[in-house]
Each structure stands twice: as structure tokens, then as C-alpha cells.
Amino acid sequence: MKNKILYIWAITIVIILSSIIILQGKISNNTEKSISDKIIAFEKIDKIIESKDNITNKTTDDVAIAEKEIPIINKNIKEKQTIFVCPVPKKEYEDMWLLNIGQDTGLSDTTYIPKDLEKISSTYSARTNICLTTSALENLKIMLNAAKKDGYTIKVTSAFRTFEYQTGLLKIAKDNGNLDANLSISKPGYSEHQLGTAVDLSGLSINFSGADNAFNGTKEAEWLEEHASDYGFIESYPKDKSDITGYIYEPWHYRYIGRENAKLIKEKEQTISEFLTK
């Protein structure tokens, strides 16, 4: 009887020990899987962070120099606010609005900033914090209001750019492998945008996508081709004129040249470059 009891106890202990070993094995496997899953997750996060950092490094300069901000600290609510103002010249410049600027002709002073830049309101701009000269902006508003009246919503996606901003744009394009970037993005100091009279336009039909070939052939683009000159704007880089302009066809890019000048350019079927070459 005593031996039988000892035998039962021995079997019981073996069963308990076996259960503990099996349980420990499961816990160990689960723990290892959990650790492995966490390592994979952290590796993915690191890759996302690294990717984000790379994007930020490429665009930080571009964004920083695109906007001039005045930070104001509200001590009462402890929130940082910003007020945007258009760049102002730090010295007196000759007015360059009729400069025949292009691939081979740049500004004599790359620090050039027009003296009368004004912020474009959201009514006429798809982006915040972009500027245009007073005369160009006044005529732009009239033009876009006329388009709206005809049933087309057109807005600005880019306007005045500083030398530094243009440098950033071209660098990003080249860094991304665009070997022909100079055919679509002007060299710094050679851009109509720095004159403060050029705009990139887009339409509601393509959700105001900026500098997009999808704008070609849209009703908004067709309206501009027909009516823009009435308001002093001319398409700078028209179709089949690359040998003259030095740039690819850009149906979105217009420059304010004055109503009388625009009328003559359209009548003579010239490019802005041809008209200004006298």
C-alpha cells in the first residue's frame, strides 16, 4: 500500500514537472515572438523616421526661404503665432518688370526684390503666403473674376520667388535625378518669378494642382489662352516655341506684361522674349 502511494506521488510530480516545462516553453516562444515583433516594428519606425528626415532635409531650405515670417509669442495662451509679410527690398533697385529675362539673360543683381509686392488672398490663390506686384495683382484679380463669371475657377499656385527660393527648387529637381531640370526650372537669377510679375495658374478641374501638365487642354487653360492678354498676361512658354524661349511648354505659366504690350504680342503672334528683343 505504501509503495502504491509513493508510485502515485511520483507520477503526479512527473506530470506537474512536465506541465511546467511545456508551459515555460510556450512562454519562452511567445516572449521570443513578442521581442521579434517589437524589433521588426522598431526597424520599420526607424525607416519611416529616416525617410521623413531625408524628405525634410531636402525641403527645409525650400520652405524656409519661400516664406518670410515674423514670430510672435503670445505669453497669455503660450501659443506661437506667425504673421506673414511679403519680402521688401533692402535697397533701391531699378524696376525690372520689362526685363527680357531668360535662359541667357539674368538679373544684374540677384538680390532683386520688387518694391511693391502684395500678398495674394485665398480668393485668388490656392496657396498661402505668396506675393505679386501691385499692378500685376490688380489685373490678375480682374482676370480671375472674369473667368469665374464665365464659369471657370482659376487660382495661383506660385508667384514671386526669391533667388534663394529658386535655388532650392532647382536643387531638389536635380537631386531627384532630373537631368533636364534647367528646361523647366529657371536658374537662380534667371526666373520671371523673381520679377514679381509671373504666376503659375491652375484650375478647379484638376484640383488646383500646380505646374501640372494635366492643366493642358482643360477648359481653364483654354480660357486663359483666349482671354489672358486682355488683362495684360501672356503665356511665357507657349507650345512649339522651345527653340525661342529655351523652356518646355508650360500652359500654366503667365507673365504680366501690361495690357498694351500683351495686345501687341498676341497680334504679332510673338513670344514675350521676341517682343522684348528690340
HELIX and SHEET records of a PDB file:
HELIX    1   1 LYS A    2  ALA A   66  1                                  65    
HELIX    2   2 THR A  134  LYS A  149  1                                  16    
HELIX    3   3 PHE A  163  ASP A  175  1                                  13    
HELIX    4   4 ALA A  181  LEU A  183  5                                   3    
HELIX    5   5 GLU A  192  LEU A  195  5                                   4    
HELIX    6   6 LEU A  204  ILE A  206  5                                   3    
HELIX    7   7 ASN A  213  PHE A  215  5                                   3    
HELIX    8   8 LYS A  219  HIS A  227  1                                   9    
HELIX    9   9 ALA A  228  TYR A  231  5                                   4    
HELIX   10  10 SER A  242  THR A  245  1                                   4    
HELIX   11  11 ARG A  259  LYS A  268  1                                  10    
HELIX   12  12 ILE A  272  LEU A  276  1                                   5    
SHEET    1   A 2 GLU A  69  ASN A  74  0                                        
SHEET    2   A 2 GLU A  79  PHE A  84 -1                                        
SHEET    1   B 2 LEU A 117  LYS A 119  0                                        
SHEET    2   B 2 CYS A 131  THR A 133 -1                                        
SHEET    1   C 4 ILE A 154  SER A 158  0                                        
SHEET    2   C 4 ALA A 198  GLY A 203 -1                                        
SHEET    3   C 4 HIS A 253  TYR A 256 -1                                        
SHEET    4   C 4 PHE A 233  GLU A 235 -1                                        
END                                                                             
